[in-house]
Each structure stands twice: as C-alpha cells, then as structure tokens.
Amino acid sequence: MLATVLSLLPSFRQSASRFAAMLCMLSAAMLLSACGQGNEDGPVEIAFIGNPATLVQSGMRLSPAAQQIRAATAQGLVAIDANGEIVPALAERWIVADDGLSYIFRLRDVDWPDGSRLTAASVRRSLMRDIDALEGTSLGLDLAKIDEIRAMTGRVVEIRLSSPMPGFLQLLAQPELGLMRDGEGTGPMNIVGDGGSALLTVLPPEERGLPQAENWRDEYRPLRVRILGPKNALDAFRRGEIDGVFSGRIASLPMVDTGPLARGTVRLDAPRGLFGLRFTSLEGFLAEPAGREALSMALDRDTLLAPFSIGGWSPATQIVPPEIARRPDSAYPDWTGLTLEQRRAKAAARVSAYEASTGEAVNLRLRMPTGPGADILFTRLAADFAAIGVDAMRVEPGESAELRLVDTVTRYAAPRWYLNQFNCSLGGGACSGAADTLVNEALAAADPATQDILLTAAEARLNAAQVFIPFGPPIRWALVRADLPGFLENGWSLHPLFPMAQRPI
C-alpha cells in the first residue's frame, strides 16, 4: 500500500520530516468533510472571490488567490507580513549600500524541496528565470533597474541596481518573485490541490531555515483555499462554512451584509493603485485629447461612490497620487479650479462642436465587470456623461468597447509603477510613446534629482495624452471572522496565508 501511495506522489520531499508532513497533510485532506465548524483541528477555510480556474497557476500572470498561494509555498528573499511590512524570508538579513545601488542578502541555512542545498548560485539562477519570465509584463518593467545579480559566496547574494530605488524591497517581495526549483518552492507552507480547492499545511521549522522546535504542530492548523463567485462565497460565510472571504472589489461590495449582526466582520483596505476608465479606442470623438478630456471633466467625482458609503475615500483627477508624485502641483489638470457646472459646460461645447462638424452623435461603450456594485457605478457614469450629451452603453468583459474599467492595486509606492501601467509595449489601451521614452531615460539617470525631473515630465506627457480617466484609489474588502488570526488591513491589500494558519490564542 505504501508503495502505491509513493508512486502517486512524485513531488514528495526527500527528507523524513517532509515525508511525515506530507502524510499529515494528506490525512487532513481526506478528513476535510468530517471537520465541522468549531473543530479546532479542522482546517481554516478561506475563499477568494474570482474564477475557480485561477486557483493554482504556474505562470507569472497570477490571480489574487494564486498570488497568495505562490507567496505561501514559494517564499522569496523577503516577504510581506500581515501588516504590509517587509520581513526576512529566504534571506535572514540584508544590507543596503549607502548609495542605494547594492543590496546584499545573507541566505538562511535551508534546502530546496529536492534535498539539494539552497546556495547563492541557485538563488541567482531562480531569480534570473523569474525576471526572464516576467518580460512583457508591467512587473517586468518595474524590475528594469536590476543591473546584475551576483553569487558572492555560498550563502550571500548581491543585487545591483542601475540607479537607486527606494521601493525595491517591496518589489522584491512580490509573489511572482518567489524562488522555485523544478517548479517547487521552499514554503513556508506545502500544498495539495484537487483543482477546486487547495489544502496548505505548515512545514517543519528546520525546513523553513529555522531552529528545530518541539510541538511546533500544536501552533498551526491546515488551511484550505477555494475560489468562489461572490454570492457563493458570501452564502458560505453566513452559514459559518468559511472563516474569511478575500479579494472583494467594488462590483460585489453591495452584496456584503453590513447590518448590526455583521458588525466587525467587513474589513476595508485602503490601497493605492489605479481605479478609473482607460481608453481602448482613439477614433471619432476620442481621436483628440480634447475629446477624451471632456469625458473626464464631466465626472462628479465627489459623489461618484456616494451610494457605497465608503468613509475616507478621496477622488483623484491625476494618474499618480499627489502624495507619491515628485511635483504634485504640476500634475493637476487645468480645469481643477472650475466648478462642476463650468467643467460640464466646456465639455458639452466640445461634444456639440464635434457633432455639428461630423453629423455623428457621440455614443460610447464601457466595458465593466458584472455585479451590483458595477451596476451602480455604471449608472452614475452614464448620468455624468449624459450631462454633456454623450450616450454611454455598458458591455460585458471580453466585448468591444471604447473604454474599460481599470481596478488594480500598486506593487510599490513610486511614480514609475503608475507610468509603467500605460507603457505602449504592454498594449491594453491608449498610451504615450513620449512618456515611455522619458521613463526609460529616468532608469539610466544616476542622479535622483534628474530622475525626478524626467519622471515628472513623463507624467505630464501621459496626462496631456488623456489616456485615462482617474476616479480615485481602488476599493478592496474582506469578510473575516473575529477569531481568525493573522489578518490585518494594510495598504497593499496583500494578506499572507501563513499567519492565518496559526491557532487562535
């Protein structure tokens, strides 16, 4: 019987402790149906809202659930903790050179899953593979400052940058940069997945590069992850079948029970990022920046999200938030000082002039996700556009449209992240080649002051091109039971799974 089990599990780790951990995990998986609510030995039950097909992914374009599973099973040199802070992972400590160009990491004493030693050379190879695989993505553009990765000694790795990058450690902690060998990572958790769900268990301390500890299993429980549609996830939470629901967005926010009985369970993050409409067509009325600007001028941002009653949400009129922009005063549109009525009058005049010269009405299609929150948002947008004579029609994801909703959280707090989202090489909508050129020049500039000047100019070019209609920061929500440990709101909306596996104190 044992030989049969082994033949079905070719990914078993070589060490005896890993073998024992896997047997425990398999036993827990077979007993899931017997683990009732309130059983302290049963798994923590977590659900992400999304498409179930995206639960476990091997590539670099990861869903929110796949990001968290990658982070839990394939740690990088550093990681993001529940507070959103950078903490050691495979690197037990590091030094940053005074000039900000060199990051030197001391590796933990740990093995790869196949039993071979984790060395500086093998870490370098893994990082280089990740960087190559990210080519053609916005995260790949973010990593462009990496000039060289060196294996200095057996357990010391140096990463050299072409110019200083204050948010580099935050970038290095992204789940996609989790280190793997032959498709397997070093934990801190291991996984068994059946397609519809994934069961994760905590690895022994010595396999995480930590000292051995007795009774360490008493500190943790298995954790099962599923991806469900919003209604199914919320229904399961209300029935007590799920301890936490994550990656909620504005499209599903109205479905959340915010009544007295639910008090204390709805948790809102306040992440930075992009939330607004991106132009995917530059034809007709949208061919000129003035036409695209007219749509942005029409929005009543102060009341756009009023139906959602989100306290503290601040609207935005520029791509890079003022608290991040190098020269925030230069990023505000010229019409910022006008009243809403004055803005709409100017915008309506442009629509009328276009229709008079072409004989064509301005009709636009907006591509938005499904859900009651998206319904509310579209109704508000359509009313604002109608106020300047533009008729808006909503289309489903995947259909042709002149504008599409963008709703994404930033990876690190710097202007370059925002500018890279609109890089022409990525496709996806309107862009500015002139802005891209300035961003590339900033990459090569060693002087921080010169970098700031170039990035400010790039932002100005992008704003002038009118490629995006900003609303404000994105919205992320979660439902969390009071006894679920390890969950804290943070500005990155990344909630690591490993801390949630801890037993409640």
C-alpha positions in Angstrom: 0.0 0.0 0.0 2.8 2.4 0.9 4.5 1.8 -2.5 1.2 2.7 -4.2 0.9 5.9 -2.3 4.5 6.8 -3.1 4.1 6.1 -6.8 1.2 8.6 -6.9 3.2 11.4 -5.1 6.3 12.0 -7.2 6.7 15.5 -5.6 7.5 14.2 -2.1 10.4 15.9 -0.4 13.4 13.8 0.2 13.7 14.4 4.0 12.0 12.2 6.5 10.4 15.2 8.1 8.9 16.4 4.8 7.6 12.9 4.2 5.8 13.0 7.6 4.4 16.4 7.0 3.0 15.4 3.6 1.4 12.3 5.2 -0.2 14.5 7.8 -1.4 16.9 5.1 -3.0 14.0 3.1 -4.7 12.7 6.2 -6.2 16.2 6.8 -7.3 16.4 3.2 -9.2 13.1 3.4 -10.8 14.2 6.7 -12.0 17.6 5.5 -15.6 16.5 5.2 -15.5 15.4 8.8 -14.2 18.7 10.1 -17.2 20.5 11.4 -17.5 24.2 12.4 -15.8 24.8 15.7 -13.4 21.9 15.4 -10.0 23.3 16.4 -8.2 20.6 14.5 -10.1 21.2 11.3 -8.7 23.5 8.6 -9.0 27.2 8.4 -11.4 27.8 5.5 -10.6 30.7 3.1 -12.3 31.7 0.0 -11.2 34.2 -2.7 -13.7 35.8 -5.0 -12.9 35.1 -8.6 -12.7 32.4 -11.3 -12.1 28.9 -9.9 -9.8 28.1 -12.8 -7.2 30.6 -11.5 -6.6 28.8 -8.1 -3.2 27.4 -8.7 -1.2 28.8 -11.6 2.3 28.0 -12.8 3.0 31.2 -14.9 3.6 34.8 -13.9 0.2 36.3 -14.6 -1.4 35.4 -11.3 -4.9 36.0 -9.9 -5.1 37.4 -6.3 -5.7 33.8 -5.0 -2.8 32.4 -7.0 -0.6 35.2 -5.7 -1.3 34.3 -2.1 -0.7 30.6 -2.7 2.6 31.3 -4.5 3.7 33.5 -1.6 2.8 30.8 0.9 4.5 28.0 -0.9 7.5 29.7 -2.7 9.0 32.4 -0.5 11.3 35.0 -1.9 14.4 36.6 -0.4 12.0 38.9 1.5 8.3 38.8 2.2 5.3 41.0 3.1 3.8 40.3 6.5 0.2 40.8 7.7 1.0 44.5 8.5 2.2 45.0 4.9 5.8 45.4 6.2 8.9 43.8 4.6 10.3 40.9 6.7 13.0 38.3 6.2 12.1 35.2 4.2 14.9 33.1 2.5 17.2 36.0 3.3 17.7 36.1 7.1 19.2 39.6 6.8 20.4 42.1 4.3 22.5 45.3 3.9 21.7 48.2 1.6 24.7 50.2 0.4 24.8 53.9 1.2 24.4 54.8 -2.5 21.3 52.6 -2.8 22.8 50.6 -5.7 23.7 47.4 -3.9 21.5 45.0 -1.8 23.4 42.2 -0.2 21.4 39.3 1.2 22.6 36.6 3.6 20.6 33.4 3.0 19.1 31.1 5.5 20.5 27.6 6.0 17.9 25.7 4.2 17.4 23.1 1.4 15.5 23.1 -1.9 12.5 20.7 -2.0 14.6 18.1 -3.8 17.0 18.0 -0.9 19.8 19.9 -2.6 21.4 22.8 -0.8 20.0 26.3 -1.4 23.0 28.3 -2.4 23.7 31.8 -3.7 24.3 30.4 -7.2 21.0 28.5 -7.2 19.1 31.6 -5.9 20.7 33.7 -8.6 19.5 31.2 -11.3 16.0 31.2 -9.9 15.8 35.0 -9.8 17.1 35.2 -13.4 14.5 32.8 -14.6 11.7 34.8 -12.9 13.0 38.0 -14.4 13.1 36.5 -17.9 9.6 35.0 -17.5 8.2 38.5 -16.5 9.4 40.1 -19.7 6.4 41.7 -21.4 4.5 42.4 -18.2 4.3 45.6 -16.1 6.1 43.8 -13.3 8.9 43.1 -15.7 9.1 46.8 -16.4 9.2 47.5 -12.7 12.3 45.3 -12.4 14.2 47.1 -15.1 16.5 48.7 -12.6 18.1 45.4 -11.7 21.5 45.6 -13.4 23.2 42.5 -12.1 22.7 39.6 -9.7 25.8 38.1 -8.2 26.5 34.9 -6.1 29.2 36.3 -3.9 29.8 33.3 -1.6 27.9 30.1 -0.8 25.1 31.9 1.1 25.5 35.6 0.0 23.7 37.1 -3.0 24.1 40.7 -4.2 21.6 42.5 -6.4 23.0 45.7 -8.1 20.7 48.4 -9.4 21.4 50.8 -12.2 20.1 53.7 -10.1 18.6 54.0 -6.6 15.1 52.6 -6.0 13.6 53.3 -2.5 10.8 50.7 -3.0 13.0 47.9 -4.3 12.5 45.6 -1.3 8.7 45.9 -1.6 9.1 45.0 -5.3 11.3 42.0 -4.5 8.7 40.7 -2.0 6.1 40.3 -4.8 4.7 36.7 -5.0 5.9 36.3 -8.6 9.5 36.5 -7.3 9.1 33.5 -5.0 12.1 31.3 -5.5 11.5 27.8 -7.0 13.5 24.9 -8.3 11.9 22.5 -10.7 8.5 24.1 -10.1 8.6 23.8 -6.3 9.3 26.4 -3.6 10.6 26.3 -0.1 7.4 27.1 1.8 6.7 28.2 4.5 3.7 26.0 3.5 3.1 23.0 1.3 0.1 22.3 -0.9 -2.2 19.6 -2.1 -4.7 20.8 -4.7 -7.5 19.0 -6.4 -8.4 21.7 -8.9 -11.4 23.1 -6.9 -9.5 23.7 -3.7 -6.0 23.7 -2.2 -5.0 22.4 1.2 -1.9 24.0 2.7 0.0 22.9 5.8 2.9 24.5 7.6 6.4 22.9 7.0 8.6 22.0 10.0 10.7 24.9 11.3 14.0 23.3 10.1 12.7 23.2 6.5 12.0 26.9 6.8 15.5 27.7 7.8 14.6 28.0 11.5 15.8 26.0 14.5 14.1 22.8 15.4 11.2 23.1 17.8 9.2 20.6 19.8 5.4 20.6 19.5 5.5 23.1 16.6 2.5 21.4 15.0 0.4 22.5 18.0 0.8 26.1 16.9 -0.8 25.7 13.4 -3.8 24.2 11.6 -4.2 23.3 7.9 -5.6 26.0 5.7 -7.9 25.3 2.8 -8.3 27.8 -0.1 -11.1 28.0 -2.6 -12.2 30.4 -5.3 -15.9 31.1 -5.4 -18.3 33.5 -7.0 -19.3 36.4 -4.7 -22.8 35.0 -3.9 -21.5 31.5 -3.1 -18.7 32.9 -1.0 -20.9 35.2 1.0 -23.6 32.5 1.5 -20.9 30.1 2.7 -19.6 32.8 5.1 -23.1 33.4 6.5 -23.6 29.7 7.0 -20.4 29.5 9.0 -18.6 27.3 6.5 -15.9 29.8 5.7 -13.7 31.8 8.1 -12.6 34.5 5.6 -13.6 35.9 2.2 -10.9 37.9 0.3 -10.2 40.0 -2.8 -13.6 41.6 -2.8 -14.0 44.6 -5.1 -16.5 47.3 -5.7 -18.5 45.2 -8.1 -19.6 42.9 -5.3 -19.5 45.4 -2.3 -23.3 45.9 -2.2 -23.8 42.2 -1.6 -21.9 42.3 1.7 -24.1 42.3 4.8 -23.2 45.5 6.7 -26.1 45.2 9.3 -25.7 45.0 13.1 -25.2 41.2 13.1 -22.3 41.6 10.7 -20.5 44.3 12.6 -16.8 43.8 12.9 -16.5 41.3 10.0 -16.4 43.7 7.0 -12.8 44.9 6.6 -11.8 47.6 4.1 -8.2 48.0 2.9 -7.1 51.4 1.8 -4.6 50.5 -1.0 -3.1 52.8 -3.6 -3.5 51.9 -7.2 -5.5 52.7 -10.4 -9.3 52.9 -10.4 -10.9 54.5 -13.4 -11.5 54.2 -17.2 -8.8 53.6 -19.8 -9.4 54.5 -23.4 -9.1 51.4 -25.7 -10.1 53.3 -28.9 -8.9 56.6 -30.3 -11.4 57.0 -33.0 -14.1 59.6 -33.7 -14.7 61.9 -30.8 -11.9 60.2 -28.9 -9.3 60.8 -31.6 -8.1 64.0 -30.0 -7.0 64.5 -26.4 -9.6 67.3 -26.0 -12.4 64.9 -26.6 -11.1 62.4 -24.1 -10.6 65.2 -21.6 -14.2 66.3 -22.0 -15.3 62.9 -20.5 -13.0 63.3 -17.5 -14.3 66.9 -17.0 -17.9 65.6 -16.9 -17.5 63.4 -13.9 -18.8 64.4 -10.5 -16.1 62.5 -8.5 -17.2 63.9 -5.2 -20.5 61.9 -5.4 -19.4 59.0 -7.7 -19.1 56.5 -4.9 -21.6 58.1 -2.5 -24.0 55.1 -2.8 -21.3 52.8 -1.4 -20.9 54.9 1.9 -17.1 54.4 1.9 -15.6 56.6 4.6 -12.3 58.3 3.8 -12.3 57.6 0.1 -10.7 60.5 -1.8 -11.4 61.2 -5.5 -8.5 61.9 -7.9 -8.0 63.8 -11.1 -4.5 62.6 -11.9 -2.8 59.3 -12.6 0.0 59.5 -10.0 -1.4 60.3 -6.5 -0.2 63.7 -5.1 1.4 62.0 -2.1 3.7 60.0 -4.4 4.2 62.4 -7.3 7.6 64.2 -7.3 6.0 67.5 -8.2 2.3 67.1 -7.2 1.2 70.6 -8.1 2.2 70.2 -11.7 0.0 67.1 -12.2 -3.4 68.7 -11.6 -5.5 69.3 -14.7 -6.0 72.9 -15.8 -9.7 72.6 -15.1 -9.3 71.6 -11.5 -10.3 75.1 -10.2 -13.5 75.2 -12.2 -16.9 74.3 -10.7 -18.6 71.1 -12.0 -21.1 73.2 -13.9 -18.3 75.2 -15.6 -16.4 72.0 -16.5 -19.5 70.3 -17.9 -20.3 73.4 -20.0 -16.9 73.3 -21.6 -17.2 69.6 -22.2 -20.7 69.8 -23.7 -19.4 72.6 -26.1 -16.8 70.2 -27.4 -19.4 67.4 -27.9 -21.7 69.8 -29.7 -18.9 71.1 -31.9 -17.9 67.5 -32.9 -21.5 66.5 -33.7 -22.1 69.7 -35.7 -18.9 69.1 -37.8 -19.4 65.4 -38.4 -23.1 64.8 -38.1 -22.4 61.9 -35.8 -23.7 61.6 -32.2 -21.1 60.6 -29.5 -22.0 57.1 -28.3 -19.6 55.2 -26.2 -19.3 51.6 -24.9 -18.0 51.0 -21.4 -16.6 47.5 -20.6 -17.2 46.7 -16.9 -17.4 43.6 -14.7 -20.6 42.1 -13.6 -22.1 42.7 -10.2 -24.5 45.1 -8.4 -21.6 47.5 -7.5 -20.7 47.7 -11.2 -24.3 48.3 -12.0 -24.4 51.3 -9.6 -21.1 52.7 -10.8 -22.2 52.5 -14.5 -25.5 54.3 -13.7 -23.5 57.1 -12.1 -21.1 57.3 -15.0 -23.8 57.2 -17.7 -25.6 60.1 -15.9 -22.4 62.2 -15.8 -21.7 61.6 -19.5 -25.3 62.3 -20.4 -24.9 65.7 -18.8 -22.6 66.7 -21.6 -24.5 65.0 -24.4 -22.7 61.6 -24.5 -24.7 58.4 -24.6 -23.0 55.5 -22.8 -23.8 51.8 -23.2 -22.4 49.1 -21.0 -20.9 45.9 -22.4 -19.6 42.8 -20.7 -16.0 41.7 -20.2 -14.5 40.5 -23.4 -16.7 42.6 -25.7 -15.5 45.5 -27.8 -15.6 48.9 -26.1 -14.1 52.4 -26.3 -13.4 52.5 -22.5 -12.7 49.7 -19.9 -12.7 49.8 -16.2 -9.2 49.5 -14.6 -9.1 48.4 -11.0 -5.6 47.4 -9.8 -3.5 47.8 -6.7 0.0 49.2 -6.8 3.0 46.9 -6.2 5.2 49.7 -4.7 4.7 53.3 -3.9 6.6 55.2 -6.6 5.6 57.2 -9.8 7.2 54.6 -12.1 4.7 51.9 -11.2 1.8 54.1 -12.4 3.6 55.2 -15.5 4.6 51.6 -16.3 0.9 50.5 -16.3 0.4 52.6 -19.5 3.6 51.5 -21.3 2.9 51.1 -25.0 4.7 47.8 -25.1 2.0 46.2 -22.9 -0.9 47.0 -25.1 -4.3 47.3 -23.4 -5.2 50.8 -24.5 -4.2 54.3 -25.1 -0.6 55.2 -24.3 2.2 57.7 -24.9 5.4 56.8 -26.5 6.9 60.1 -25.5 6.2 59.3 -21.8 7.8 55.8 -22.2 10.9 57.4 -23.6 11.2 59.7 -20.6 10.7 56.8 -18.1 13.5 54.9 -19.9 15.8 57.9 -19.6 15.0 58.1 -15.9 16.1 54.5 -15.5 19.5 55.3 -16.7 19.9 58.5 -14.7 22.1 58.0 -11.6 21.2 61.3 -10.0 17.9 61.2 -8.1 17.1 64.8 -8.9 17.5 64.1 -12.6 15.2 61.0 -12.2 12.6 63.2 -10.6 12.7 65.7 -13.4 12.3 63.0 -16.0 9.5 61.2 -14.3 7.6 64.4 -13.7 7.9 65.2 -17.4 6.8 61.7 -18.3 3.7 62.1 -16.0 2.9 65.4 -17.7 3.1 63.8 -21.2 0.9 60.9 -20.1 -1.7 63.4 -18.5 -1.6 65.5 -21.7 -2.3 62.4 -23.8 -5.5 61.8 -21.8 -5.1 58.1 -21.8 -7.0 57.5 -18.5 -9.9 58.9 -16.5 -9.0 58.6 -12.9 -11.7 58.1 -10.2 -9.5 57.7 -7.1 -7.9 54.8 -5.2 -9.3 51.2 -5.7 -11.6 49.6 -3.2 -10.8 46.2 -1.6 -12.9 44.5 1.0 -12.8 41.2 3.0 -15.1 39.4 5.4 -13.2 38.0 8.4 -14.4 36.1 11.5 -13.3 37.6 14.8 -11.3 34.5 15.8 -9.3 34.3 12.5 -5.7 35.2 13.4 -3.1 36.8 11.3 -5.4 39.2 9.3 -4.7 43.0 9.3 -5.7 45.7 6.9 -2.8 47.1 5.0 -2.0 49.4 2.2 -1.1 46.7 -0.3 -4.2 44.6 0.1 -1.9 41.5 0.4 -3.0 39.2 3.2 -0.5 36.3 3.6 -2.0 32.9 4.3 0.8 31.6 6.6 -0.2 33.8 9.6 -3.8 32.7 9.3 -2.8 29.1 9.9 -1.9 29.9 13.5 -4.2 28.6 16.2 -6.1 31.3 18.0 -4.6 32.2 21.3 
